[in-house]
Amino acid sequence: MSTKNTFWRWEKMPVVNELTVRTITVFDRDRDIVILKPNDDMDAGPYLEGEIHTDQLNVMFDDELVLHARFTECFEDKQDRDVTVRPVEFHLNDEQQDTESWIHISIVGRVLAIDYQASAYTVDDDNSIKSIEHLVLDHANIERSGMHIFRIYGFEDWILVSDTLKQQLQTMNISGMRFLPV
């Protein structure tokens, strides 16, 4: 990786009438699978809403990515360092479930990616970053990490991807999300 590499912010795009799942993600350790199913403890609101399917499933209350399984190959060589990829058991209703269409991408990579001197950001009372108004990346730290997808250490709300991974996903016509320049 070169310091000239561009990184992009991964962002879920709002899609009118998109299939949305209101659930708390459950990890079944015995089967090494992520389960999406109705949860009796959830507040009011339907478990499934909408009809339009995109390649990134809109899962409320989960900060990780649930992508169409056709993108598995994009993350295989990034396992363990950048991400953990697991199959998804998606309960459509009480009788039907889908165990082949989706994968759960947990972004485990964290990089000290902020150039604090050149960036503009707001901090909370506990001195943690609340928002970033202008981000300048510390390319030397990113290059040392060798990661292609990661969260910013100290500001885990954002997911950054390398230009290489962005192009790979775009070549496969990924839908339901977009890449914003940093």
C-alpha positions, 0 to 999 in steps of 0.5 A: 500500500502506498501513502498515495492511496485514497480512503473512502467512508462507507455509508449506508444509503437511505432507500425508500421502502427498503427491507429493514430488520428491527432486531438485536443481532445474536451470535450463536457461538456453537454454530459460529453464525449470526442470527437475525430473528424477531425479539420479544424484548424489542419495543413497538414496531414491526420486525420486518419493514419494506420490500426493496432489497439492496446488497447491504441489509438495513439492520437497525441496532447493529453497527456492523455490516450485513451484506449479500453473500455474493460479496464474500470473496471481497473479504476472504483475504481480510479475515482475522486482521480487518474483519470477521465474516460469518454466515447469517441465519435470517428469520423472515417469519416464524416458519421461514428462514434464509441461511444462504443470502447474507454474510455478517461483516464485523469490522475488527480493524482499528487504526490510529488514522486521524492526523489530530493537528490537521483535522477539525473535530469536537470532543465530549466532556470525557475528551472522546471524539463526538464528531468530525468536521474535517478529517485529515488521515494519518497515512503513515499509520494506515500504511503500517496497518496494511488494512483495507477496511477499518474503523478509526480508533477513538471514533468507531462510528466511521468505516473507512475502506481503501480505494482497492476494496471500493473498486472491487465492490463497485465492479460487482455493482454493490447497492444500498450504500455509497463511498464518501471521499475523506 
